[in-house]
Structure formats: structure tokens, C-alpha cells
Amino acid sequence: MREAQKTLQNHVGEFHQNILGAVKGWENMHTGSVVDLVSDEHKVVAEVKNKHNTLSGGKRSDQYSNLEKLVMPKASRYHDYTSYFVTIIPRSPERFDRFFTPSEKETGANCPENALIREIDGASFYQIVTGEKDALAQLFDILPKVIEGISGEKTDRPDRAALGAYFRNAFAP
């Protein structure tokens, strides 16, 4: 069960990466690349994770180091870009765009604040990418229709109010 759940979560994360990477001015770097998304136009790189508990604390500090190595060295292609560690489904529904300061494995101290290394929730990042404040909500709203269109079958699904309440519990407006 755990393996199936992890596989599903990985596919959902790839789904978001594909959607965001298809927006004009953004590029999906695909699995195995240094980062998931790049926008040279906006000078942004991003690592996208589906859920807040995707990475353990130690792996989060590794991610900080990876982002720092991309945006800080003058010789880097992404020098002076803003890097984002994106959590599509955050721990709590409040929106945030803040310094990414996970604790370091070795010392337990937080990584230093750096204006170019940010942590952001999924709804806020969708807004940055699309320019639409409610872009993630729009995606959530249209998905059942798209699935019905692709499958050719009407699916039994909860009413729109129930789906809206579910969305609001995960993502604050």
C-alpha cells in the first residue's frame, strides 16, 4: 500500500510539473534534471514537491544546498535567479512565500536566510507562474470535466460545494 501511495504521489507531482512547465515562459526540465522548472523570462528556477512531507528534514537541507549552488555562483547559468522550493499541498492552508531555511543535518542549525532561496505553497506558485490568483483552484475545478472528456464516461463525483470545501481546507483563499 505504501509503495502504491508513493507512486501515486510522484505522478501527481509530475502532473503539476507538466502543467506549470507548459505555461508560456516556463520550461519543464523533466525528471532527473537539477531543477524541475525554469523561467529565463522571470529569472526563476523551482523544485516542485507534491506534499509537505515528501522530503525529510535532512533532505530539505540538501535541497537548500542544491538551490544555493544554482543561484549563487557567478559562473552558474542561473546566477541571481530566484529559486523556489514549492510544496503544492502545504502542511496548513495558509499561503506563504518566505525564506527557505530548513535545519542542517549536521548541526541542527537553520540554513541561512537568502532572498534568492525561497519556500512557497502551491497556490501562490501557480499565481506566480500564471498571473492568476486562483489558478490552482481553476485547475482543481476543471479536472473532473477533463477526466470525463478523456474517458468519455460521466463519473459519480461529489457536488461542487463539497469539492470546494475540500479545496479550501487544503488551500486558503
Summary of the structure (lengths in Angstrom):
residues: 173
radius of gyration: 17.1
end to end distance: 32.7
largest distance: 55.0
contacts: 469
relative contact order: 0.12
helix: 42%
strand: 18%
